[in-house]
Amino acid sequence: MGMRICIHLYLERILKENENMKLNLFEDKNIKEEHVDLYFSNMRPVISQIIDTVNSERPTFSGRPADEDLDDWEETILDPADIYYFDYVERKLFAYTETGVFRLMNTLASCEEMLWNYGFVRVSKSNLINIYKIKQLKPDINMKVYAFFDNGERICINRSYKKAFNEYLQRMRRINQ
């Protein structure tokens, strides 16, 4: 029951973000084998995310509040859609969400590999950001660009990562059209 509710809530969030999608749910007490049919015009990241969710393959992360001692903290399951960005500082990885900062035991490279299809892109040696949480991109002096998030924070897109970042945005735009 818990997994069904989790999937349903996730799908509702996707539908709100993608107004041209609709969800039809049918309950049939006589059905012998439950199944999910998914109709789409082209494979986009959001479709892959739905498939991963239904197959229970959607990546999640276990994190602990960053301000607590490692020995006595309680783990929290983090959904990538709730993460604004990852920050690697002093050999420690942190995930920033609306509800707080969490310490993860993953590497930044492993997060990047798992989440490239979910809107996450590397913008510096120590940052991986969620493009779906960006409110504004603002150029600054010395060819710097800052990503401003809808929570008010900002991250600098390093010049050496700027080209790859722009290519990633273009690819995601093409895929999401």
Beta strands, then each sheet from edge to edge (+ up, - down):
strand 1: 61-65
strand 2: 76-78
strand 3: 83-89
strand 4: 92-97
strand 5: 101-104
strand 6: 120-122
strand 7: 127-130
strand 8: 134-139
strand 9: 145-149
strand 10: 154-157
sheet 1: 2+ 1- 5+ 4- 3+ 7- 6+
sheet 2: 8+ 9- 10+
end
